[in-house]
């Protein structure tokens, strides 16, 4: 079976299970403490792991034959030094690294920067000429901020394996002016960028939003 790579993003030490975020997917994988090859070291959030995937009787995928890149290092350290303060510090570093990695900020593609900048210049140009009400710019700004926030929340829900915000709601926000914030959030959080069907629907909403803006512009200056 093909071994995959990922990171433990959530771990319940009392119950002995958690979730792995694969490097090549946004869908979390369930993992139980019995699935670790080296049971001498406790699992913790932030640990990089390799594993294989099998399907349980209930049809849910779970990780098996889980190993960590630090297994040998930790085992040697434990045999020579069992200082509790060092272990506590090690865990704190892992937790801090995990918090920064769960939803790390990525750079925005230059192409999307050009699209966003060009659209804002377009709005500002017609506002300065008195052909576009300030209210329209305000709506785009407010909807962009709201949509960015909701994308951020949906990314957190995906990481924590919680109930997600519907794609219809995300697309509706873009249709009514929030697509600038959506575009930034998609790039910053790498959220919904790999799902082709969603991207096609998203750019369709962008197109129709611009059509709506153009129609409103013609009505105002008819």
PENOR-V877754 format. One record per pair of residues at least 4 apart in sequence whose C-alpha atoms are under 7 Angstrom apart, sorted by the first residue. I is the first residue (numbers start at 1). J is the second residue. If there is no record, write none. Layout:
i->I j->J
i->I j->J
This chain:
i->1 j->52
i->2 j->52
i->3 j->50
i->3 j->51
i->3 j->52
i->4 j->50
i->4 j->51
i->4 j->52
i->5 j->22
i->5 j->23
i->5 j->49
i->5 j->50
i->5 j->51
i->6 j->20
i->6 j->21
i->6 j->22
i->6 j->23
i->6 j->48
i->6 j->49
i->6 j->50
i->7 j->20
i->7 j->21
i->7 j->22
i->7 j->46
i->7 j->47
i->7 j->48
i->7 j->49
i->8 j->19
i->8 j->20
i->8 j->21
i->8 j->45
i->8 j->46
i->8 j->47
i->8 j->48
i->9 j->19
i->9 j->20
i->9 j->21
i->9 j->45
i->9 j->46
i->9 j->98
i->9 j->102
i->10 j->18
i->10 j->19
i->10 j->45
i->11 j->17
i->11 j->18
i->11 j->19
i->11 j->44
i->11 j->45
i->12 j->16
i->12 j->17
i->12 j->18
i->13 j->17
i->16 j->32
i->16 j->33
i->17 j->31
i->17 j->32
i->17 j->33
i->18 j->30
i->18 j->31
i->18 j->32
i->19 j->28
i->19 j->29
i->19 j->30
i->19 j->31
i->20 j->28
i->20 j->29
i->20 j->30
i->20 j->31
i->21 j->26
i->21 j->27
i->21 j->28
i->21 j->29
i->22 j->26
i->22 j->28
i->28 j->161
i->29 j->61
i->29 j->62
i->29 j->63
i->30 j->61
i->30 j->62
i->30 j->63
i->31 j->35
i->31 j->62
i->31 j->63
i->35 j->64
i->35 j->65
i->35 j->66
i->36 j->65
i->36 j->66
i->36 j->67
i->37 j->65
i->37 j->66
i->37 j->67
i->38 j->67
i->38 j->71
i->45 j->94
i->45 j->95
i->45 j->98
i->46 j->94
i->46 j->95
i->46 j->97
i->46 j->98
i->47 j->68
i->48 j->68
i->48 j->69
i->49 j->66
i->49 j->67
i->49 j->68
i->49 j->69
i->50 j->66
i->50 j->67
i->50 j->68
i->51 j->63
i->51 j->64
i->51 j->65
i->51 j->66
i->51 j->67
i->52 j->63
i->52 j->64
i->52 j->65
i->53 j->61
i->53 j->62
i->53 j->63
i->53 j->64
i->54 j->61
i->54 j->62
i->54 j->63
i->54 j->64
i->55 j->59
i->55 j->60
i->55 j->61
i->55 j->62
i->56 j->60
i->56 j->61
i->56 j->62
i->70 j->74
i->71 j->75
i->72 j->76
i->73 j->77
i->74 j->78
i->75 j->79
i->76 j->80
i->77 j->81
i->78 j->82
i->83 j->87
i->84 j->88
i->85 j->89
i->86 j->90
i->87 j->91
i->88 j->92
i->89 j->93
i->90 j->94
i->91 j->95
i->92 j->96
i->93 j->97
i->94 j->98
i->95 j->99
i->96 j->100
i->97 j->101
i->98 j->102
i->100 j->104
i->102 j->159
i->103 j->189
i->104 j->189
i->105 j->188
i->105 j->189
i->106 j->187
i->106 j->188
i->106 j->189
i->107 j->187
i->107 j->188
i->108 j->112
i->108 j->113
i->108 j->187
i->108 j->188
i->109 j->113
i->110 j->114
i->111 j->115
i->112 j->116
i->113 j->117
i->114 j->118
i->115 j->119
i->116 j->120
i->116 j->180
i->117 j->121
i->118 j->122
i->119 j->123
i->120 j->124
i->121 j->125
i->122 j->126
i->123 j->127
i->123 j->137
i->124 j->128
i->125 j->129
i->126 j->130
i->126 j->131
i->126 j->132
i->127 j->131
i->127 j->132
i->127 j->133
i->127 j->134
i->134 j->138
i->135 j->139
i->136 j->140
i->137 j->141
i->138 j->142
i->139 j->143
i->140 j->144
i->140 j->177
i->140 j->178
i->141 j->145
i->142 j->146
i->143 j->147
i->143 j->177
i->143 j->178
i->144 j->148
i->144 j->177
i->144 j->178
i->144 j->179
i->144 j->180
i->144 j->181
i->144 j->182
i->145 j->149
i->145 j->181
i->146 j->150
i->147 j->151
i->147 j->173
i->147 j->178
i->147 j->181
i->147 j->182
i->148 j->152
i->148 j->181
i->148 j->182
i->148 j->185
i->149 j->153
i->150 j->154
i->151 j->155
i->151 j->182
i->151 j->185
i->152 j->156
i->152 j->185
i->153 j->157
i->154 j->158
i->154 j->164
i->154 j->165
i->155 j->159
i->155 j->191
i->156 j->160
i->157 j->161
i->157 j->162
i->157 j->163
i->157 j->164
i->158 j->162
i->158 j->164
i->166 j->170
i->167 j->171
i->168 j->172
i->169 j->173
i->170 j->174
i->171 j->175
i->171 j->202
i->171 j->205
i->172 j->176
i->173 j->177
i->173 j->178
i->174 j->178
i->174 j->179
i->174 j->182
i->174 j->205
i->174 j->206
i->175 j->179
i->175 j->205
i->175 j->206
i->175 j->208
i->175 j->209
i->176 j->209
i->177 j->209
i->178 j->182
i->179 j->183
i->179 j->206
i->180 j->184
i->181 j->185
i->182 j->186
i->183 j->187
i->184 j->188
i->185 j->189
i->186 j->190
i->186 j->191
i->186 j->192
i->186 j->193
i->187 j->191
i->192 j->198
i->193 j->199
i->195 j->199
i->196 j->200
i->197 j->201
i->198 j->202
i->199 j->203
i->200 j->204
i->201 j->205
i->202 j->206
i->203 j->207
i->204 j->208
i->205 j->209
i->206 j->210
i->207 j->211
i->208 j->212
i->209 j->213
i->210 j->214
i->211 j->215
i->212 j->216
i->213 j->217
i->214 j->218
i->215 j->219
i->216 j->220
i->217 j->221
i->218 j->222
